Amino acid sequence: MRRLAGLDVLRATAIVWVMLFHSWLVGGLGPRFADLQNTGWMAVDLFFVLSGYLIGGQLLRPLSRGEPLNFWSFYRRRAFRIIPAFTVVLALYFMVPGFNREDGLAPLWEFLTYTVNLFIDYDTQEAFSNVWSLCVEEHFYLLFPFVAWFLTRRNSRAALLAAIVTVIVGGILLRWSLWYHSQAHFLEVIYYPTYNRLDGLLAGVVLAAIEVYRPTTWAWLCRYANTVLLPLGIILLAIAIYVCQDKTTLLATVIGYPLIAWAMASFVIVGASPTGFLGWFCFPGVRWVALVSYSVYLIHKAIFKQVEAHLPIWFGSHPYLTFLAYSAAALMAGAVLHYAVERPFLQLRDRSRKQQTRFAESTNEIGKSRSATAS
């Protein structure tokens, strides 16, 4: 995965914003943080756009060069990236007494099959429910390579536009219908399921497609990232925040997700631009937070509840100190998970890939040598 300074700023911002949102689990952080806290759920859509852009680019580049898509290599890379840290946190929830201080836990099979977001009963299974977004991304990783391969083989601009319109309009109509029939179970029926949350991933993939197949257009977007795309993103996000003041309303349900997705897509262009404004803020600490963000996302809710159980009562009247305590503990736990589990498996993946590359190169050399000898 490419390390772009501006994208690291977005990752770090997203994970801090998520932690602000989930501070409601421990009583909230007071009126000073209310606006950031109440809109923090939108940070997940930023993660979706980033995933769509980065994974989309990873898959579309070889296809654009006419190379066959190596499905096994892609799934293997994703497995090494996602599964180890997730498995460790899952084991902590199910096997370590006292680790889970939230209410209820979905059955193990839902976590193992990444279907928590499709079958969860949030009222009785709140613990580790933040894994719903990981389920959405896993479904994307599973299906998108086939979609990309199919659309590339068709080589049809009409087919591509039809797919984009289908996802956007289909999502709007589906959420519209579901809202009228399932308001009492908003999270389970509308907010969590993958088929309702494709807008962010789609926006990211569209950006990747523009970068790969329309480099001139991408260069123009990057050139005007600070002067056009950044203000556009701010305006769209402001509208989305206004529309989604109560995210369970019909208007928020129907158009809120597309608004958020394309606002975040504007920011991603700024982050990916070589001269993007966001890159100026990529200080060493910011880059580190981005590096451990996945592990922090997995474990931060559980750590919040652990800290709540042991934090002195007087902290409750100091919202700044409270958030610092929760954040520091979550970041430290995420760092331990990253360096003890996530990073070693990534290094193992990279070493294995290099060995396979060397083996393939040596095999090709032997084949060429034999061909030369035979001739």
C-alpha positions as CSV (number, residue, x, y, z in Angstrom):
1,M,0.0,0.0,0.0
2,R,1.3,3.4,-1.0
3,R,2.4,5.7,1.8
4,L,1.2,9.2,0.8
5,A,1.6,11.9,3.4
6,G,-1.9,13.4,2.8
7,L,-3.6,10.0,3.1
8,D,-1.8,9.3,6.3
9,V,-3.3,12.6,7.7
10,L,-6.7,11.4,6.6
11,R,-6.2,8.0,8.3
12,A,-5.1,9.6,11.5
13,T,-7.9,12.0,11.4
14,A,-10.4,9.2,10.8
15,I,-9.3,7.1,13.8
16,V,-9.3,10.0,16.2
17,W,-12.7,11.0,15.0
18,V,-14.0,7.5,15.5
19,M,-12.6,7.5,19.0
20,L,-14.4,10.8,19.7
21,F,-17.6,9.3,18.4
22,H,-17.3,6.1,20.6
23,S,-16.7,8.2,23.7
24,W,-20.4,8.1,24.2
25,L,-19.9,4.5,25.4
26,V,-18.2,6.0,28.5
27,G,-20.5,8.9,29.1
28,G,-19.4,11.3,26.4
29,L,-17.0,14.1,26.7
30,G,-19.2,17.0,27.4
31,P,-20.7,19.9,25.2
32,R,-17.3,21.1,24.1
33,F,-16.8,17.9,22.0
34,A,-20.5,17.4,21.1
35,D,-20.2,18.4,17.4
36,L,-17.2,16.3,16.7
37,Q,-18.5,13.4,18.8
38,N,-21.9,13.3,17.2
39,T,-20.5,13.3,13.6
40,G,-17.7,10.8,14.3
41,W,-19.6,8.0,12.6
42,M,-18.8,9.7,9.3
43,A,-15.1,8.8,9.8
44,V,-15.9,5.2,8.8
45,D,-17.0,6.5,5.4
46,L,-13.6,8.1,5.1
47,F,-12.0,4.8,5.7
48,F,-14.3,3.3,3.0
49,V,-13.3,5.9,0.4
50,L,-9.6,5.3,1.3
51,S,-10.0,1.5,0.9
52,G,-11.8,1.9,-2.4
53,Y,-9.2,4.2,-3.7
54,L,-6.1,2.2,-2.6
55,I,-7.5,-1.3,-3.3
56,G,-9.1,-0.1,-6.5
57,G,-5.8,1.2,-7.8
58,Q,-4.0,-2.0,-6.7
59,L,-6.3,-4.1,-8.8
60,L,-6.9,-1.7,-11.8
61,R,-3.2,-1.0,-12.6
62,P,-2.3,-4.4,-13.8
63,L,-5.6,-4.8,-15.6
64,S,-5.0,-1.5,-17.4
65,R,-1.7,-2.9,-18.7
66,G,-3.4,-6.0,-20.0
67,E,-1.9,-8.2,-17.3
68,P,-3.9,-11.1,-15.8
69,L,-5.3,-10.5,-12.4
70,N,-3.6,-12.6,-9.7
71,F,-6.6,-13.4,-7.5
72,W,-4.6,-15.6,-5.2
73,S,-1.9,-13.0,-4.6
74,F,-4.5,-10.3,-3.8
75,Y,-6.5,-12.5,-1.4
76,R,-3.3,-13.6,0.3
77,R,-2.1,-10.0,0.8
78,R,-5.5,-9.0,2.3
79,A,-5.5,-12.1,4.6
80,F,-2.1,-11.3,6.0
81,R,-3.2,-7.7,6.5
82,I,-6.6,-8.2,8.1
83,I,-6.9,-11.6,9.8
84,P,-4.1,-11.8,12.3
85,A,-4.9,-8.7,14.4
86,F,-8.6,-9.3,14.1
87,T,-8.2,-12.9,15.3
88,V,-6.2,-11.8,18.4
89,V,-8.8,-9.2,19.4
90,L,-11.6,-11.7,18.8
91,A,-9.8,-14.3,21.0
92,L,-9.6,-11.6,23.7
93,Y,-13.3,-11.0,23.6
94,F,-14.2,-14.7,23.7
95,M,-11.5,-16.2,25.8
96,V,-10.2,-13.6,28.4
97,P,-12.5,-13.1,31.4
98,G,-13.2,-9.5,32.1
99,F,-12.0,-8.2,28.7
100,N,-15.5,-7.7,27.4
101,R,-17.2,-5.1,29.5
102,E,-19.8,-4.2,26.9
103,D,-23.3,-5.6,26.6
104,G,-23.6,-9.0,24.9
105,L,-21.6,-10.5,22.0
106,A,-22.7,-11.9,18.7
107,P,-22.1,-15.6,18.0
108,L,-18.6,-16.6,17.1
109,W,-19.6,-17.9,13.7
110,E,-20.8,-14.4,12.7
111,F,-17.3,-13.0,13.4
112,L,-15.5,-15.8,11.7
113,T,-17.6,-15.5,8.5
114,Y,-17.6,-11.7,8.6
115,T,-21.4,-11.5,8.7
116,V,-21.8,-9.6,11.9
117,N,-23.1,-6.6,10.0
118,L,-25.8,-8.8,8.4
119,F,-27.1,-10.7,11.4
120,I,-26.3,-8.7,14.5
121,D,-29.0,-7.8,17.1
122,Y,-27.4,-4.6,18.4
123,D,-29.7,-4.3,21.5
124,T,-28.3,-7.6,22.9
125,Q,-24.9,-7.8,21.1
126,E,-23.2,-4.5,21.4
127,A,-19.7,-5.8,22.1
128,F,-17.2,-5.6,19.3
129,S,-20.0,-4.3,17.0
130,N,-17.5,-1.9,15.4
131,V,-16.3,-4.9,13.4
132,W,-19.4,-4.2,11.1
133,S,-17.2,-1.9,9.0
134,L,-14.5,-4.6,8.7
135,C,-17.2,-7.0,7.4
136,V,-18.2,-4.4,4.7
137,E,-14.6,-4.1,3.6
138,E,-14.1,-7.9,3.6
139,H,-17.1,-8.3,1.3
140,F,-15.6,-5.6,-0.9
141,Y,-12.3,-7.4,-1.0
142,L,-14.0,-10.7,-1.9
143,L,-16.2,-9.4,-4.7
144,F,-14.5,-6.4,-6.3
145,P,-11.7,-8.3,-8.0
146,F,-14.3,-10.2,-10.0
147,V,-16.2,-7.0,-10.8
148,A,-13.0,-5.2,-11.9
149,W,-12.0,-8.2,-14.1
150,F,-15.4,-8.5,-15.7
151,L,-15.7,-4.7,-16.5
152,T,-12.2,-4.7,-17.9
153,R,-12.9,-7.6,-20.2
154,R,-16.1,-5.8,-21.4
155,N,-14.0,-2.7,-22.0
156,S,-17.3,-0.8,-22.2
157,R,-17.7,2.8,-20.9
158,A,-21.4,2.3,-20.9
159,A,-21.1,-0.8,-18.7
160,L,-18.9,1.1,-16.3
161,L,-21.3,4.0,-16.1
162,A,-24.3,1.6,-15.7
163,A,-22.5,-0.1,-12.7
164,I,-21.8,3.3,-11.0
165,V,-25.4,4.5,-11.5
166,T,-26.8,1.2,-10.3
167,V,-24.8,1.3,-7.1
168,I,-25.7,5.0,-6.3
169,V,-29.4,4.9,-7.4
170,G,-30.0,1.4,-6.3
171,G,-28.6,2.2,-2.8
172,I,-30.8,5.3,-2.6
173,L,-34.0,3.3,-3.5
174,L,-33.1,0.4,-1.3
175,R,-32.5,2.6,1.8
176,W,-35.7,4.5,1.0
177,S,-37.7,1.3,1.0
178,L,-36.1,-0.2,4.0
179,W,-36.6,3.1,6.0
180,Y,-40.3,2.9,5.7
181,H,-40.4,-0.7,6.9
182,S,-37.6,-1.0,9.5
183,Q,-37.1,2.3,11.4
184,A,-37.3,0.4,14.7
185,H,-34.1,-1.5,13.7
186,F,-32.2,1.2,11.9
187,L,-28.7,0.0,12.7
188,E,-29.3,-3.7,11.8
189,V,-31.4,-3.1,8.7
190,I,-30.0,0.2,7.2
191,Y,-26.7,1.3,8.8
192,Y,-24.7,-1.9,9.0
193,P,-25.5,-4.0,6.0
194,T,-23.0,-4.0,3.1
195,Y,-25.5,-3.4,0.4
196,N,-26.5,0.0,2.0
197,R,-22.9,1.2,2.5
198,L,-21.3,1.0,-0.9
199,D,-21.2,4.7,-1.6
200,G,-17.8,5.3,0.0
201,L,-16.2,2.3,-1.6
202,L,-17.6,3.2,-4.9
203,A,-16.3,6.8,-4.7
204,G,-12.8,5.5,-3.9
205,V,-12.9,3.1,-6.8
206,V,-14.0,5.9,-9.2
207,L,-11.0,7.9,-8.0
208,A,-8.7,5.0,-8.7
209,A,-10.2,4.4,-12.1
210,I,-9.7,8.1,-13.0
211,E,-6.1,7.9,-11.9
212,V,-5.3,4.7,-13.8
213,Y,-7.3,5.2,-17.0
214,R,-7.6,9.0,-17.2
215,P,-4.2,10.3,-16.0
216,T,-4.7,13.7,-17.7
217,T,-8.0,14.2,-15.8
218,W,-6.3,13.0,-12.6
219,A,-3.5,15.4,-13.0
220,W,-6.0,18.2,-13.4
221,L,-7.8,17.2,-10.2
222,C,-4.5,17.1,-8.3
223,R,-3.5,20.5,-9.8
224,Y,-6.7,22.1,-8.4
225,A,-7.0,19.9,-5.3
226,N,-6.3,22.8,-2.9
227,T,-8.3,25.5,-4.7
228,V,-11.3,23.5,-5.9
229,L,-11.6,20.1,-4.4
230,L,-10.8,21.1,-0.8
231,P,-13.5,23.8,-0.7
232,L,-15.9,21.4,-2.5
233,G,-15.2,18.7,0.1
234,I,-15.8,21.2,3.0
235,I,-19.1,22.4,1.5
236,L,-20.4,18.8,0.8
237,L,-19.4,17.7,4.3
238,A,-21.1,20.7,5.8
239,I,-24.3,19.9,3.9
240,A,-24.0,16.2,4.9
241,I,-23.6,17.2,8.6
242,Y,-26.7,19.4,8.4
243,V,-28.7,16.7,6.6
244,C,-27.5,14.0,9.1
245,Q,-28.0,15.8,12.3
246,D,-30.2,12.8,13.1
247,K,-28.8,10.1,11.0
248,T,-32.0,8.0,11.3
249,T,-34.2,10.4,9.4
250,L,-35.4,9.6,5.9
251,L,-33.5,12.4,4.3
252,A,-30.2,11.4,6.0
253,T,-30.8,7.7,5.2
254,V,-31.5,8.4,1.5
255,I,-28.9,11.0,0.5
256,G,-26.7,11.3,3.5
257,Y,-24.3,8.5,2.6
258,P,-23.7,9.6,-1.0
259,L,-23.1,13.2,0.3
260,I,-20.6,12.0,2.8
261,A,-18.9,9.7,0.3
262,W,-18.2,12.4,-2.3
263,A,-17.1,14.9,0.4
264,M,-14.6,12.3,1.6
265,A,-13.6,11.6,-2.0
266,S,-12.7,15.3,-2.4
267,F,-10.5,15.1,0.6
268,V,-8.8,11.9,-0.7
269,I,-7.9,13.7,-3.9
270,V,-6.3,16.5,-1.8
271,G,-4.5,13.8,0.2
272,A,-3.2,12.0,-2.8
273,S,-2.1,15.1,-4.6
274,P,1.7,15.7,-4.5
275,T,1.0,19.3,-3.7
276,G,-2.1,18.7,-1.6
277,F,-2.6,20.9,1.5
278,L,-3.2,17.9,3.8
279,G,0.4,16.6,3.3
280,W,1.7,19.7,5.1
281,F,0.3,18.3,8.4
282,C,1.9,14.9,8.2
283,F,4.1,15.2,11.2
284,P,5.9,12.1,12.6
285,G,3.2,11.6,15.3
286,V,0.5,11.8,12.7
287,R,2.1,9.2,10.4
288,W,2.5,6.9,13.4
289,V,-1.2,7.2,14.4
290,A,-2.0,6.4,10.7
291,L,0.3,3.4,10.9
292,V,-1.4,1.8,13.9
293,S,-5.0,3.0,13.0
294,Y,-6.3,-0.5,12.0
295,S,-5.2,-2.1,15.3
296,V,-6.5,0.9,17.2
297,Y,-9.9,0.6,15.5
298,L,-10.2,-3.0,16.4
299,I,-9.4,-2.7,20.1
300,H,-10.3,0.9,21.1
301,K,-13.9,0.2,22.3
302,A,-12.8,-2.6,24.6
303,I,-10.0,-0.4,26.0
304,F,-12.5,2.5,26.6
305,K,-14.6,0.3,28.8
306,Q,-11.5,-1.0,30.6
307,V,-10.3,2.5,31.3
308,E,-13.8,3.5,32.5
309,A,-13.7,0.8,35.0
310,H,-10.4,2.0,36.5
311,L,-10.4,5.7,36.0
312,P,-10.7,7.9,39.1
313,I,-14.2,9.5,39.5
314,W,-12.8,13.0,39.5
315,F,-11.7,12.6,35.9
316,G,-15.3,12.9,34.9
317,S,-15.4,16.6,35.5
318,H,-12.4,17.2,33.2
319,P,-13.4,16.3,29.6
320,Y,-10.0,17.1,28.1
321,L,-8.2,14.9,30.6
322,T,-10.8,12.2,30.1
323,F,-10.4,12.0,26.4
324,L,-6.6,12.1,26.6
325,A,-6.7,9.2,29.1
326,Y,-9.0,7.1,26.9
327,S,-7.1,8.0,23.7
328,A,-3.7,7.3,25.2
329,A,-4.8,3.9,26.5
330,A,-6.4,3.0,23.1
331,L,-3.3,4.2,21.2
332,M,-1.0,2.2,23.4
333,A,-3.1,-0.9,23.2
334,G,-3.3,-0.5,19.4
335,A,0.4,0.0,19.2
336,V,1.0,-3.3,21.1
337,L,-1.3,-5.1,18.8
338,H,0.3,-3.5,15.7
339,Y,3.9,-4.3,16.7
340,A,3.3,-7.7,18.3
341,V,0.8,-9.1,15.7
342,E,0.0,-6.9,12.7
343,R,3.5,-5.9,11.7
344,P,5.2,-9.3,12.0
345,F,2.6,-10.9,9.7
346,L,3.0,-8.1,7.2
347,Q,6.8,-8.7,7.3
348,L,6.2,-12.4,6.8
349,R,4.0,-11.7,3.9
350,D,6.6,-9.4,2.3
351,R,9.4,-12.0,2.8
352,S,7.3,-14.7,1.3
353,R,6.4,-12.6,-1.7
354,K,10.1,-11.8,-2.3
355,Q,11.0,-15.5,-2.1
356,Q,8.3,-16.4,-4.6
357,T,9.5,-13.6,-6.9
358,R,13.1,-14.9,-6.7
359,F,11.9,-18.5,-7.3
360,A,9.9,-17.4,-10.3
361,E,12.9,-15.5,-11.7
362,S,15.2,-18.4,-11.2
363,T,12.7,-20.7,-12.9
364,N,12.5,-18.4,-15.9
365,E,16.3,-18.3,-16.1
366,I,16.6,-22.0,-16.1
367,G,13.9,-22.3,-18.8
368,K,15.7,-19.8,-20.9
369,S,19.0,-21.6,-20.4
370,R,17.5,-24.9,-21.5
371,S,15.9,-23.3,-24.5
372,A,19.2,-21.8,-25.6
373,T,21.0,-25.2,-25.1
374,A,18.3,-27.0,-27.1
375,S,18.6,-24.6,-30.0
